[in-house]
Amino acid sequence: IDPLFKKLDGALARVLVIVSKAGQGKTNFVCNLAEHCLAKRGIPCAYFTGKELSAVGRKQLQGFLARSVYGEGYPGDFEDLLDDIDREARRQGTAGIILIDAINEHPDLPVFSQEIEELIEKCLRHPRIRVILTCRSEYFDARFGNLRKSSFADRLVIQREIHQRMTDKHRRRM
C-alpha cells in the first residue's frame, strides 16, 4: 500500500514543487491545471510566472500578488487576499491554489528564495490554501534549498521529472 500512498503525495501536498529539466512540460502542466481544471471548476486559484515576478522589487512580492489579483487600487494586503481565497475555498468545499511557474527565472534568486519561503509560510496559515511551484532541476537544490529546511519542510513534496511517471499515451497527449 505504500507505493499507492506515495503516488498521492503530490495531490495531497500543501506545498508541491515540480522540478525537472527545461522542456519537460512543467509550464504546460501547470497552465493546463489552472486553465482546464481549476478555473473551469470555479476552484479559487491564482497563476503567476517567475518571469513576471522578476520585475518586482525586494520585499514587494506579496503586495504585487495581491494587486495582480484585485487591481492596482486594491487597498488590502496579501493576508487579505489569502483570507478571501481561503474563505471561498471553504465555501466551495475545496482548496484554493496559488501557482508560481518557473521560480528559477527571477534575477535575484537569493532574495527571491527567502521571499518565496515567507510567502509560503503565510499561505500555510490558511488551512485550505495549497501552493504549487515549478523550477528547473539545475537550479532548485542550489538556489531554493532553503525550502527543504523551512518551517513547512514536513508539508513540502518535491516531485521530480513528472514525465517519467506518465504512460506513453499521456506523454504524447501532453
Backbone as a printed PyTorch tensor [residue, N CA C, xyz], in Angstrom:
tensor([[[  0.8170,  -1.2070,   0.0000],
         [  0.0000,   0.0000,   0.0000],
         [  0.8640,   1.2760,   0.0000]],

        [[  2.1160,   1.1710,   0.4730],
         [  2.9930,   2.3420,   0.4940],
         [  3.1810,   2.9830,  -0.8760]],

        [[  3.3820,   2.1990,  -1.9460],
         [  3.5130,   2.8340,  -3.2620],
         [  2.2750,   3.6270,  -3.6730]],

        [[  1.0890,   3.1660,  -3.2710],
         [ -0.1300,   3.9020,  -3.5930],
         [ -0.1720,   5.2390,  -2.8620]],

        [[  0.2100,   5.2250,  -1.5970],
         [  0.2480,   6.4820,  -0.8490],
         [  1.2890,   7.4340,  -1.4280]],

        [[  2.4060,   6.9040,  -1.8640],
         [  3.4620,   7.7260,  -2.4610],
         [  2.9410,   8.4670,  -3.6970]],

        [[  2.1030,   7.7760,  -4.4860],
         [  1.5340,   8.4010,  -5.6800],
         [  0.5970,   9.5450,  -5.3180]],

        [[  0.0100,   9.5080,  -4.1390],
         [ -0.9170,  10.5590,  -3.7140],
         [ -0.2140,  11.7570,  -3.0740]],

        [[  1.0690,  11.6150,  -2.7530],
         [  1.7910,  12.6920,  -2.0720],
         [  1.5980,  14.0480,  -2.7450]],

        [[  1.7900,  14.1190,  -4.0360],
         [  1.6750,  15.3810,  -4.7540],
         [  0.2680,  15.9510,  -4.7060]],

        [[ -0.7190,  15.0860,  -4.8420],
         [ -2.1070,  15.5440,  -4.8420],
         [ -2.5420,  16.0450,  -3.4680]],

        [[ -1.9560,  15.5060,  -2.4230],
         [ -2.3610,  15.8780,  -1.0730],
         [ -1.4520,  16.9280,  -0.4290]],

        [[ -0.3820,  17.2860,  -1.1130],
         [  0.6230,  18.1860,  -0.5390],
         [  0.0630,  19.5890,  -0.3150]],

        [[  0.4810,  20.1920,   0.7700],
         [  0.1660,  21.6160,   0.9800],
         [  1.0670,  22.4620,   0.0940]],

        [[  2.3200,  22.0010,  -0.0960],
         [  3.2700,  22.6980,  -0.9620],
         [  3.8740,  21.6520,  -1.8930]],

        [[  3.6570,  21.8350,  -3.1890],
         [  4.1860,  20.9210,  -4.1930],
         [  5.1520,  21.6960,  -5.0810]],

        [[  6.3550,  21.1590,  -5.2320],
         [  7.3340,  21.7510,  -6.1360],
         [  7.6230,  20.7230,  -7.2210]],

        [[  7.3540,  21.1080,  -8.4620],
         [  7.6300,  20.2410,  -9.6000],
         [  8.9790,  20.6710, -10.1540]],

        [[  9.9160,  19.7380, -10.1370],
         [ 11.3040,  20.0280, -10.5150],
         [ 11.7060,  19.1000, -11.6550]],

        [[ 12.1390,  19.6830, -12.7620],
         [ 12.6670,  18.8720, -13.8620],
         [ 13.4570,  19.7550, -14.8170]],

        [[ 14.0770,  19.1210, -15.7760],
         [ 14.8920,  19.8350, -16.7520],
         [ 14.0260,  20.7260, -17.6340]],

        [[ 14.6700,  21.6290, -18.3510],
         [ 13.9720,  22.5030, -19.2970],
         [ 13.2980,  21.6650, -20.3730]],

        [[ 12.1210,  22.1170, -20.7960],
         [ 11.4380,  21.4730, -21.9050],
         [ 10.7270,  20.1820, -21.5750]],

        [[ 10.4900,  19.9210, -20.2960],
         [  9.8610,  18.6670, -19.8950],
         [  8.3650,  18.7990, -19.6150]],

        [[  7.7970,  19.9950, -19.7810],
         [  6.3510,  20.1540, -19.6550],
         [  5.8500,  20.7140, -18.3420]],

        [[  6.7240,  21.2800, -17.5240],
         [  6.2800,  21.8410, -16.2410],
         [  5.2750,  22.9670, -16.4630]],

        [[  5.6360,  23.9020, -17.3400],
         [  4.7600,  25.0430, -17.6140],
         [  3.4700,  24.5830, -18.2630]],

        [[  3.5650,  23.6960, -19.2200],
         [  2.3810,  23.1640, -19.8770],
         [  1.4500,  22.5130, -18.8470]],

        [[  2.0340,  21.7560, -17.9410],
         [  1.2440,  21.0740, -16.9200],
         [  0.5000,  22.0680, -16.0240]],

        [[  1.2170,  23.0650, -15.4580],
         [  0.5450,  23.9780, -14.5300],
         [ -0.4220,  24.9240, -15.2430]],

        [[ -0.1120,  25.3010, -16.4970],
         [ -1.0620,  26.1130, -17.2700],
         [ -2.3550,  25.3360, -17.5060]],

        [[ -2.2120,  24.0950, -17.9280],
         [ -3.3990,  23.2630, -18.1480],
         [ -4.1510,  23.0170, -16.8450]],

        [[ -3.4260,  22.7920, -15.7770],
         [ -4.0650,  22.6090, -14.4770],
         [ -4.9000,  23.8360, -14.1170]],

        [[ -4.3090,  25.0170, -14.2540],
         [ -5.0090,  26.2530, -13.9030],
         [ -6.2030,  26.5130, -14.8240]],

        [[ -5.9640,  26.4200, -16.1280],
         [ -6.9910,  26.8030, -17.0980],
         [ -8.0810,  25.7600, -17.2840]],

        [[ -7.6950,  24.5050, -17.4100],
         [ -8.6650,  23.4760, -17.7760],
         [ -9.2050,  22.6790, -16.6030]],

        [[ -8.5610,  22.7600, -15.4820],
         [ -9.0330,  22.0010, -14.3310],
         [ -9.5860,  22.9410, -13.2560]],

        [[ -8.7460,  23.8020, -12.7340],
         [ -9.1500,  24.6550, -11.6160],
         [-10.1640,  25.7240, -12.0320]],

        [[ -9.8150,  26.5370, -13.0280],
         [-10.6910,  27.6440, -13.4250],
         [-12.0430,  27.1480, -13.9380]],

        [[-12.0490,  26.1020, -14.7320],
         [-13.3160,  25.5890, -15.2770],
         [-14.2280,  25.0420, -14.1890]],

        [[-13.6530,  24.6410, -13.0720],
         [-14.4540,  24.1270, -11.9590],
         [-14.7330,  25.2010, -10.9050]],

        [[-14.2810,  26.4010, -11.1840],
         [-14.5100,  27.5100, -10.2580],
         [-13.6910,  27.4110,  -8.9820]],

        [[-12.6310,  26.6350,  -9.0140],
         [-11.7740,  26.4920,  -7.8330],
         [-10.9010,  27.7310,  -7.7310]],

        [[-10.8850,  28.3800,  -6.5820],
         [-10.0870,  29.6070,  -6.4440],
         [ -8.6100,  29.3370,  -6.7050]],

        [[ -8.0500,  30.0740,  -7.6510],
         [ -6.6380,  29.8820,  -7.9720],
         [ -6.0570,  31.1840,  -8.5160]],

        [[ -4.7640,  31.2950,  -8.3740],
         [ -4.0270,  32.4320,  -8.9320],
         [ -2.7540,  31.8750,  -9.5380]],

        [[ -2.4390,  32.3070, -10.7650],
         [ -1.2890,  31.7900, -11.5060],
         [ -0.3280,  32.9370, -11.8040]],

        [[  0.9450,  32.7210, -11.4860],
         [  1.9900,  33.7170, -11.7350],
         [  3.1940,  33.0160, -12.3360]],

        [[  4.0290,  33.7830, -13.0240],
         [  5.2590,  33.2280, -13.5640],
         [  6.4560,  33.9100, -12.9190]],

        [[  7.5480,  33.1760, -12.8330],
         [  8.7840,  33.7490, -12.3160],
         [  9.2310,  34.9320, -13.1490]],

        [[  8.9820,  34.8690, -14.4490],
         [  9.3740,  35.9630, -15.3360],
         [  8.6210,  37.2480, -14.9860]],

        [[  7.3080,  37.1600, -14.7810],
         [  6.5520,  38.3630, -14.4350],
         [  6.9210,  38.8680, -13.0370]],

        [[  7.3220,  37.9690, -12.1560],
         [  7.7160,  38.3710, -10.8090],
         [  9.1230,  38.9400, -10.7710]],

        [[  9.8850,  38.7640, -11.8640],
         [ 11.2680,  39.2510, -11.8840],
         [ 11.3580,  40.7690, -11.8430]],

        [[ 10.2940,  41.4450, -12.2010],
         [ 10.2940,  42.9130, -12.1690],
         [  9.9000,  43.4730, -10.8000]],

        [[  9.5080,  42.5960,  -9.9010],
         [  9.0540,  43.0290,  -8.5750],
         [ 10.2600,  43.3090,  -7.6880]],

        [[ 10.2470,  44.4610,  -7.0370],
         [ 11.3490,  44.8370,  -6.1580],
         [ 11.3880,  44.0210,  -4.8820]],

        [[ 12.4920,  44.1770,  -4.1660],
         [ 12.6590,  43.4810,  -2.8870],
         [ 11.5410,  43.8430,  -1.9160]],

        [[ 11.0750,  42.8220,  -1.2260],
         [ 10.0360,  42.9520,  -0.1980],
         [  8.7180,  43.5070,  -0.7500]],

        [[  8.4950,  43.3590,  -2.0520],
         [  7.2450,  43.8300,  -2.6520],
         [  6.4410,  42.6840,  -3.2660]],

        [[  6.9290,  41.4670,  -3.1250],
         [  6.2980,  40.3230,  -3.7740],
         [  4.8540,  40.1200,  -3.3290]],

        [[  4.6180,  40.0990,  -2.0440],
         [  3.2760,  39.8120,  -1.5480],
         [  2.2750,  40.8860,  -1.9540]],

        [[  2.6770,  42.1330,  -1.8720],
         [  1.8010,  43.2240,  -2.3120],
         [  1.5170,  43.1440,  -3.8030]],

        [[  2.5430,  42.8030,  -4.5770],
         [  2.3660,  42.6610,  -6.0220],
         [  1.3400,  41.5780,  -6.3400]],

        [[  1.4280,  40.4420,  -5.6540],
         [  0.4850,  39.3530,  -5.9000],
         [ -0.9420,  39.7810,  -5.5970]],

        [[ -1.1330,  40.4680,  -4.4900],
         [ -2.4770,  40.9360,  -4.1240],
         [ -3.0140,  41.9160,  -5.1660]],

        [[ -2.1850,  42.8700,  -5.5920],
         [ -2.6290,  43.8520,  -6.6000],
         [ -2.8500,  43.2030,  -7.9630]],

        [[ -2.1010,  42.1480,  -8.2640],
         [ -2.2860,  41.4500,  -9.5370],
         [ -3.6470,  40.7840,  -9.6090]],

        [[ -4.1140,  40.2950,  -8.4990],
         [ -5.4090,  39.6290,  -8.4660],
         [ -6.5470,  40.6460,  -8.4280]],

        [[ -6.4210,  41.6810,  -7.6010],
         [ -7.5200,  42.6110,  -7.3800],
         [ -7.4060,  43.9420,  -8.1100]],

        [[ -6.2580,  44.2420,  -8.6810],
         [ -6.0830,  45.5110,  -9.3780],
         [ -5.2270,  46.4700,  -8.5680]],

        [[ -4.6860,  47.4420,  -9.2510],
         [ -3.7510,  48.3990,  -8.6340],
         [ -4.3500,  49.1580,  -7.4580]],

        [[ -5.6430,  49.4130,  -7.4900],
         [ -6.2690,  50.1790,  -6.4270],
         [ -6.6400,  49.3790,  -5.1980]],

        [[ -6.2660,  48.1120,  -5.1510],
         [ -6.6330,  47.2370,  -4.0410],
         [ -6.0500,  47.7680,  -2.7410]],

        [[ -6.9060,  48.0780,  -1.7650],
         [ -6.4070,  48.6530,  -0.5070],
         [ -5.8810,  47.6110,   0.4780]],

        [[ -6.1680,  46.3450,   0.2370],
         [ -5.7560,  45.3010,   1.1670],
         [ -4.3350,  44.8430,   0.9190]],

        [[ -3.9370,  43.8550,   1.6970],
         [ -2.5920,  43.3020,   1.5360],
         [ -2.6990,  41.8040,   1.2190]],

        [[ -1.5810,  41.1440,   1.2220],
         [ -1.5250,  39.7300,   0.8700],
         [ -2.3530,  38.8820,   1.8280]],

        [[ -2.3490,  39.2250,   3.1030],
         [ -3.1560,  38.4790,   4.0840],
         [ -4.6320,  38.5630,   3.7360]],

        [[ -5.0910,  39.7330,   3.2940],
         [ -6.4940,  39.8810,   2.8950],
         [ -6.8150,  38.9880,   1.7050]],

        [[ -5.8830,  38.9280,   0.7430],
         [ -6.0650,  38.0570,  -0.4160],
         [ -6.1620,  36.6020,   0.0410]],

        [[ -5.2640,  36.1790,   0.9160],
         [ -5.2940,  34.8030,   1.4110],
         [ -6.5870,  34.5040,   2.1660]],

        [[ -7.0420,  35.4670,   2.9650],
         [ -8.3270,  35.2950,   3.6690],
         [ -9.4580,  35.0740,   2.6690]],

        [[ -9.4730,  35.8670,   1.5840],
         [-10.5160,  35.7370,   0.5620],
         [-10.4550,  34.3780,  -0.1270]],

        [[ -9.2500,  33.9500,  -0.5000],
         [ -9.1020,  32.6490,  -1.1710],
         [ -9.5290,  31.5260,  -0.2360]],

        [[ -9.0850,  31.5890,   1.0110],
         [ -9.4250,  30.5510,   1.9830],
         [-10.9330,  30.5090,   2.2300]],

        [[-11.5460,  31.6690,   2.3630],
         [-12.9920,  31.7520,   2.6150],
         [-13.7710,  31.1580,   1.4340]],

        [[-13.3800,  31.5190,   0.2070],
         [-14.0740,  30.9980,  -0.9740],
         [-13.8630,  29.4930,  -1.1080]],

        [[-12.6610,  29.0260,  -0.8410],
         [-12.3880,  27.5880,  -0.9040],
         [-13.2270,  26.8420,   0.1320]],

        [[-13.3400,  27.3910,   1.3270],
         [-14.1670,  26.7580,   2.3720],
         [-15.6300,  26.7200,   1.9300]],

        [[-16.1020,  27.8290,   1.3630],
         [-17.4850,  27.8960,   0.9070],
         [-17.7670,  26.8210,  -0.1430]],

        [[-16.7940,  26.5800,  -1.0150],
         [-16.9610,  25.5950,  -2.0840],
         [-16.6010,  24.1760,  -1.6520]],

        [[-15.9910,  24.0360,  -0.4910],
         [-15.5710,  22.7170,  -0.0310],
         [-14.3780,  22.1840,  -0.8060]],

        [[-13.4790,  23.0840,  -1.1840],
         [-12.3120,  22.7060,  -1.9720],
         [-11.0750,  23.3900,  -1.4050]],

        [[ -9.9970,  23.3500,  -2.1400],
         [ -8.7780,  24.0670,  -1.7630],
         [ -8.6150,  25.2620,  -2.6870]],

        [[ -7.9040,  26.2720,  -2.2330],
         [ -7.5050,  27.3950,  -3.0720],
         [ -6.0420,  27.1790,  -3.4470]],

        [[ -5.7150,  27.4180,  -4.7070],
         [ -4.3880,  27.0810,  -5.2100],
         [ -3.6610,  28.3320,  -5.6870]],

        [[ -2.4240,  28.4870,  -5.2290],
         [ -1.5390,  29.5240,  -5.7520],
         [ -0.4390,  28.8170,  -6.5200]],

        [[ -0.3460,  29.1190,  -7.8180],
         [  0.6540,  28.5050,  -8.6930],
         [  1.6870,  29.5550,  -9.0840]],

        [[  2.9520,  29.2180,  -8.9300],
         [  4.0250,  30.0870,  -9.4160],
         [  4.9400,  29.2200, -10.2730]],

        [[  4.9340,  29.5130, -11.5480],
         [  5.6900,  28.7420, -12.5170],
         [  7.0720,  29.3520, -12.7210]],

        [[  8.0620,  28.5110, -12.8660],
         [  9.4310,  28.9170, -13.2180],
         [ 10.0300,  29.8920, -12.2000]],

        [[ 10.0580,  29.4700, -10.9460],
         [ 10.6150,  30.3480,  -9.9100],
         [ 12.0890,  30.6380, -10.1530]],

        [[ 12.7460,  29.8040, -10.9350],
         [ 14.1710,  29.9940, -11.2270],
         [ 14.4380,  31.1720, -12.1630]],

        [[ 13.4110,  31.7880, -12.7390],
         [ 13.6050,  32.8740, -13.6990],
         [ 13.7820,  34.2420, -13.0540]],

        [[ 13.7000,  34.3130, -11.7550],
         [ 13.8910,  35.5920, -11.0690],
         [ 15.3810,  35.9430, -11.0760]],

        [[ 15.7360,  37.2130, -11.3170],
         [ 17.1610,  37.5670, -11.4100],
         [ 17.8960,  37.6280, -10.0700]],

        [[ 17.1780,  37.7940,  -8.9610],
         [ 17.8140,  37.9140,  -7.6520],
         [ 17.4000,  36.7190,  -6.7960]],

        [[ 17.9110,  35.5510,  -7.1540],
         [ 17.4520,  34.3110,  -6.5280],
         [ 17.7010,  34.2100,  -5.0290]],

        [[ 18.8170,  34.6960,  -4.4850],
         [ 18.9730,  34.5950,  -3.0270],
         [ 17.8660,  35.3290,  -2.2540]],

        [[ 17.5130,  36.5080,  -2.7180],
         [ 16.4360,  37.2720,  -2.0690],
         [ 15.0860,  36.6360,  -2.3780]],

        [[ 14.8750,  36.2810,  -3.6330],
         [ 13.5970,  35.7090,  -4.0560],
         [ 13.2970,  34.4010,  -3.3330]],

        [[ 14.3070,  33.5690,  -3.1300],
         [ 14.0680,  32.2930,  -2.4520],
         [ 13.5820,  32.5260,  -1.0180]],

        [[ 14.1130,  33.5450,  -0.3480],
         [ 13.6460,  33.8840,   1.0030],
         [ 12.2200,  34.4260,   0.9580]],

        [[ 11.9200,  35.2480,  -0.0510],
         [ 10.5720,  35.8020,  -0.1700],
         [  9.5550,  34.7100,  -0.4800]],

        [[  9.9430,  33.7390,  -1.2880],
         [  9.0540,  32.6040,  -1.5750],
         [  8.7890,  31.8210,  -0.2880]],

        [[  9.8260,  31.6150,   0.4980],
         [  9.6610,  30.8980,   1.7670],
         [  8.6890,  31.6440,   2.6880]],

        [[  8.8460,  32.9540,   2.8050],
         [  7.9400,  33.7590,   3.6410],
         [  6.5140,  33.7180,   3.1020]],

        [[  6.3800,  33.7950,   1.7930],
         [  5.0660,  33.7440,   1.1610],
         [  4.3710,  32.4220,   1.4840]],

        [[  5.0950,  31.3200,   1.3500],
         [  4.5160,  30.0030,   1.6190],
         [  4.1240,  29.8880,   3.0890]],

        [[  4.9620,  30.3850,   3.9880],
         [  4.6180,  30.3320,   5.4140],
         [  3.2960,  31.0340,   5.6820]],

        [[  3.0800,  32.1880,   5.0460],
         [  1.8040,  32.8950,   5.2170],
         [  0.6540,  32.1000,   4.6190]],

        [[  0.8810,  31.5060,   3.4480],
         [ -0.1740,  30.7180,   2.8110],
         [ -0.6100,  29.5620,   3.7020]],

        [[  0.3450,  28.9300,   4.3590],
         [  0.0450,  27.7400,   5.1590],
         [ -0.6830,  28.0530,   6.4620]],

        [[ -0.7790,  29.3060,   6.8070],
         [ -1.5980,  29.6870,   7.9710],
         [ -3.0890,  29.5530,   7.6620]],

        [[ -3.3860,  29.3700,   6.3990],
         [ -4.7700,  29.2320,   5.9350],
         [ -4.9730,  27.7780,   5.5120]],

        [[ -5.8100,  27.0540,   6.2210],
         [ -5.8850,  25.5970,   6.0430],
         [ -6.2990,  25.1240,   4.6550]],

        [[ -6.9660,  25.9340,   3.8900],
         [ -7.4400,  25.4920,   2.5810],
         [ -6.5140,  25.8680,   1.4270]],

        [[ -5.4620,  26.6070,   1.6940],
         [ -4.5960,  27.0800,   0.6160],
         [ -3.4610,  26.0980,   0.3630]],

        [[ -3.2530,  25.8150,  -0.9180],
         [ -2.1570,  24.9770,  -1.3900],
         [ -1.2840,  25.8190,  -2.3060]],

        [[ -0.0060,  25.4900,  -2.3740],
         [  0.9440,  26.2090,  -3.2210],
         [  1.6130,  25.2070,  -4.1450]],

        [[  1.6590,  25.5410,  -5.4320],
         [  2.3570,  24.7150,  -6.4160],
         [  3.3860,  25.5980,  -7.1050]],

        [[  4.6330,  25.1380,  -7.0870],
         [  5.7320,  25.8580,  -7.7270],
         [  6.3640,  24.9440,  -8.7680]],

        [[  6.9780,  25.5500,  -9.7920],
         [  7.8100,  24.7640, -10.7020],
         [  9.1880,  25.4000, -10.7530]],

        [[ 10.1820,  24.5510, -10.9890],
         [ 11.5620,  25.0230, -11.0410],
         [ 12.3950,  24.0710, -11.8910]],

        [[ 13.3170,  24.6290, -12.6490],
         [ 14.2410,  23.7820, -13.3970],
         [ 15.1680,  23.0720, -12.4190]],

        [[ 15.4130,  21.8030, -12.6780],
         [ 16.1650,  20.9730, -11.7410],
         [ 17.5760,  21.4740, -11.4920]],

        [[ 18.2110,  22.0630, -12.4950],
         [ 19.5880,  22.5170, -12.3010],
         [ 19.7090,  23.7090, -11.3570]],

        [[ 18.5740,  24.3240, -10.9960],
         [ 18.6010,  25.4800, -10.0950],
         [ 18.0360,  25.1780,  -8.7080]],

        [[ 17.2060,  24.1740,  -8.6020],
         [ 16.4410,  24.0190,  -7.3640],
         [ 17.3050,  23.8070,  -6.1240]],

        [[ 18.1320,  22.7880,  -6.1190],
         [ 18.8770,  22.4600,  -4.9050],
         [ 19.7930,  23.5980,  -4.4550]],

        [[ 20.4950,  24.1960,  -5.3830],
         [ 21.4570,  25.2470,  -5.0320],
         [ 20.7740,  26.5620,  -4.6520]],

        [[ 19.6720,  26.8830,  -5.2940],
         [ 19.0870,  28.2160,  -5.1020],
         [ 17.8070,  28.2350,  -4.2800]],

        [[ 17.1570,  27.1000,  -4.1540],
         [ 15.9250,  27.0430,  -3.3640],
         [ 15.9950,  25.9490,  -2.3020]],

        [[ 17.2160,  25.5510,  -1.9480],
         [ 17.4150,  24.5380,  -0.9110],
         [ 16.8720,  24.9560,   0.4420]],

        [[ 16.7110,  26.2790,   0.6450],
         [ 16.1430,  26.7710,   1.8970],
         [ 14.7460,  26.2100,   2.1510]],

        [[ 14.0240,  25.8640,   1.0940],
         [ 12.6730,  25.3270,   1.2740],
         [ 12.7030,  23.9630,   1.9590]],

        [[ 13.7600,  23.1930,   1.7290],
         [ 13.9020,  21.8780,   2.3730],
         [ 14.1220,  21.9900,   3.8820]],

        [[ 14.6180,  23.1410,   4.3340],
         [ 14.9130,  23.3450,   5.7510],
         [ 13.9140,  24.2850,   6.4090]],

        [[ 12.8800,  24.6400,   5.7090],
         [ 11.9180,  25.6330,   6.1870],
         [ 11.0170,  25.0690,   7.2870]],

        [[ 10.2180,  25.9480,   7.8490],
         [  9.2710,  25.5350,   8.8830],
         [  8.1920,  24.6050,   8.3300]],

        [[  8.0130,  24.5960,   7.0260],
         [  6.9960,  23.7560,   6.3970],
         [  7.5900,  22.5620,   5.6520]],

        [[  8.8340,  22.2340,   5.9140],
         [  9.5130,  21.1470,   5.2050],
         [  8.7320,  19.8340,   5.2730]],

        [[  8.0320,  19.5970,   6.3780],
         [  7.2620,  18.3570,   6.5160],
         [  5.9940,  18.3520,   5.6580]],

        [[  5.6190,  19.5040,   5.1180],
         [  4.4400,  19.5980,   4.2510],
         [  4.8270,  19.8680,   2.8000]],

        [[  6.1110,  19.7620,   2.5200],
         [  6.6690,  20.0230,   1.1930],
         [  6.8760,  18.7060,   0.4480]],

        [[  6.3460,  18.6220,  -0.7610],
         [  6.5700,  17.4670,  -1.6170],
         [  7.2820,  17.9690,  -2.8640]],

        [[  8.4130,  17.3640,  -3.1530],
         [  9.1780,  17.7110,  -4.3480],
         [  8.9940,  16.5720,  -5.3340]],

        [[  8.3560,  16.8910,  -6.4390],
         [  8.0830,  15.9000,  -7.4840],
         [  9.0750,  16.1300,  -8.6170]],

        [[  9.9520,  15.1840,  -8.8200],
         [ 10.9680,  15.3110,  -9.8680],
         [ 10.5420,  14.5790, -11.1290]],

        [[ 10.8740,  15.1730, -12.2610],
         [ 10.6850,  14.5400, -13.5720],
         [  9.3000,  13.9220, -13.7270]],

        [[  8.2980,  14.7680, -13.8270],
         [  6.9140,  14.2920, -13.9050],
         [  6.6630,  13.3650, -15.0840]],

        [[  7.4080,  13.5280, -16.1610],
         [  7.1670,  12.7060, -17.3400],
         [  7.6240,  11.2680, -17.1710]],

        [[  8.4990,  10.9910, -16.2310],
         [  8.9270,   9.6160, -16.0270],
         [  7.7850,   8.7590, -15.4920]],

        [[  6.7760,   9.3820, -14.9490],
         [  5.6640,   8.6520, -14.3610],
         [  4.4830,   8.5280, -15.3160]],

        [[  4.5660,   9.1440, -16.4870],
         [  3.4550,   9.1320, -17.4230],
         [  3.5240,   7.9160, -18.3420]],

        [[  2.3490,   7.4670, -18.7250],
         [  2.2940,   6.4250, -19.7430],
         [  2.6410,   7.0600, -21.0830]],

        [[  2.9880,   6.2550, -22.0680],
         [  3.3040,   6.7860, -23.3920],
         [  2.1190,   7.5560, -23.9670]],

        [[  0.9190,   7.0490, -23.7490],
         [ -0.2890,   7.7010, -24.2530],
         [ -0.4170,   9.1090, -23.6670]],

        [[ -0.2250,   9.2440, -22.3580],
         [ -0.3340,  10.5480, -21.7090],
         [  0.8170,  11.4720, -22.0870]],

        [[  1.9810,  10.9260, -22.2840],
         [  3.1300,  11.7250, -22.6870],
         [  2.8820,  12.3250, -24.0700]],

        [[  2.3360,  11.5260, -24.9970],
         [  2.0230,  12.0350, -26.3470],
         [  0.9560,  13.1180, -26.2620]],

        [[ -0.0340,  12.9300, -25.4320],
         [ -1.1000,  13.9190, -25.2890],
         [ -0.5650,  15.2260, -24.7270]],

        [[  0.3580,  15.1380, -23.7550],
         [  0.9660,  16.3300, -23.1750],
         [  1.7490,  17.0770, -24.2450]]])
